[in-house]
Amino acid sequence: MDWLVVLASIAGGLCHYNTKKLLGKKPRGGHINWLVQRKRARSELFLNIVIALISAKFFVPPLIESFALHPSFGPAIAFIIGYSGIRLLPAIEKKINNALDKVTKI
């Protein structure tokens, strides 16, 4: 069941990229173009996998236990965590960069 939860979380993170940065009404393509054309694509994919592994081990099981849910809800919860985790990455990265800039200025 853990591998299914990890895959659902990765899928949730990848769903965000098809709707991101569209010019006009024409989409630029799917995940293949994202993997080939984006500069930070591999690092974002790596972060997506890290979020999936962390959520599968530390977030999903406690949520299932605390709300007394059936284990089949695990992939759905992981999908939501993966989707929201990838959407929050730019904000988290900006805060880390600002904190590092303050430290390096001192």
C-alpha positions as CSV (number, residue, x, y, z in Angstrom):
1,M,0.0,0.0,0.0
2,D,2.9,2.4,0.6
3,W,4.0,2.3,-3.0
4,L,0.5,3.2,-4.1
5,V,0.4,6.2,-1.7
6,V,3.8,7.4,-3.0
7,L,2.6,7.1,-6.6
8,A,-0.6,9.0,-5.8
9,S,1.4,11.8,-4.2
10,I,3.7,12.0,-7.2
11,A,0.7,12.1,-9.5
12,G,-0.8,14.9,-7.4
13,G,2.4,16.9,-7.8
14,L,2.6,16.4,-11.5
15,C,-1.0,17.4,-12.1
16,H,-0.1,21.0,-11.3
17,Y,2.4,21.3,-14.2
18,N,-0.1,20.9,-17.0
19,T,-2.0,24.1,-16.1
20,K,1.1,26.2,-15.1
21,K,2.3,29.1,-17.3
22,L,0.1,28.8,-20.3
23,L,0.4,31.4,-23.0
24,G,-3.0,32.5,-24.2
25,K,-5.3,29.6,-24.7
26,K,-2.8,27.2,-26.2
27,P,-1.1,24.8,-23.8
28,R,2.6,24.2,-24.3
29,G,2.3,20.5,-23.9
30,G,2.2,17.8,-21.3
31,H,4.7,16.4,-18.9
32,I,7.2,15.5,-21.7
33,N,7.7,19.1,-22.7
34,W,7.9,20.0,-19.0
35,L,10.7,17.5,-18.5
36,V,12.6,18.6,-21.6
37,Q,12.2,22.4,-21.8
38,R,12.2,23.6,-18.2
39,K,15.4,24.5,-16.5
40,R,14.5,23.4,-13.0
41,A,12.3,20.4,-14.1
42,R,14.6,17.7,-12.7
43,S,15.0,19.4,-9.4
44,E,11.3,19.9,-9.1
45,L,10.6,16.3,-10.0
46,F,13.1,15.3,-7.3
47,L,11.4,17.5,-4.8
48,N,8.1,16.0,-5.8
49,I,9.4,12.5,-5.1
50,V,10.8,13.6,-1.7
51,I,7.4,15.1,-0.8
52,A,5.8,11.9,-1.8
53,L,8.1,9.7,0.3
54,I,7.8,12.0,3.3
55,S,4.0,12.2,3.1
56,A,3.7,8.4,2.6
57,K,5.7,7.7,5.8
58,F,4.9,10.6,8.1
59,F,1.7,12.3,7.1
60,V,-0.7,9.8,5.6
61,P,-0.7,7.0,8.3
62,P,-1.3,9.4,11.3
63,L,-4.1,11.1,9.4
64,I,-5.7,7.7,8.7
65,E,-5.3,6.7,12.3
66,S,-6.5,10.0,13.9
67,F,-9.7,10.2,11.8
68,A,-10.3,6.4,11.8
69,L,-10.4,6.2,8.0
70,H,-10.3,3.1,5.9
71,P,-6.7,2.5,4.5
72,S,-8.1,2.9,1.0
73,F,-8.3,6.6,1.6
74,G,-4.5,6.7,1.8
75,P,-3.9,7.4,-1.9
76,A,-6.5,10.2,-2.0
77,I,-4.9,11.9,1.0
78,A,-1.5,11.5,-0.6
79,F,-2.7,13.0,-3.9
80,I,-3.9,16.1,-2.0
81,I,-0.7,16.4,-0.1
82,G,1.4,16.0,-3.3
83,Y,-0.7,18.6,-5.2
84,S,-0.6,21.2,-2.4
85,G,3.0,20.5,-1.5
86,I,4.1,21.3,-5.1
87,R,2.0,24.4,-5.1
88,L,3.6,25.6,-1.9
89,L,7.2,25.0,-3.0
90,P,7.8,28.4,-4.6
91,A,6.6,30.2,-1.4
92,I,8.7,28.0,0.8
93,E,11.7,28.4,-1.5
94,K,11.3,32.2,-1.5
95,K,11.2,32.3,2.3
96,I,14.4,30.1,2.5
97,N,16.2,32.3,0.0
98,N,15.2,35.5,1.9
99,A,16.4,34.0,5.2
100,L,19.7,33.0,3.5
101,D,20.1,36.4,2.0
102,K,19.7,38.0,5.5
103,V,22.3,35.6,6.9
104,T,24.8,36.3,4.2
105,K,24.5,40.1,4.5
106,I,25.5,39.9,8.2
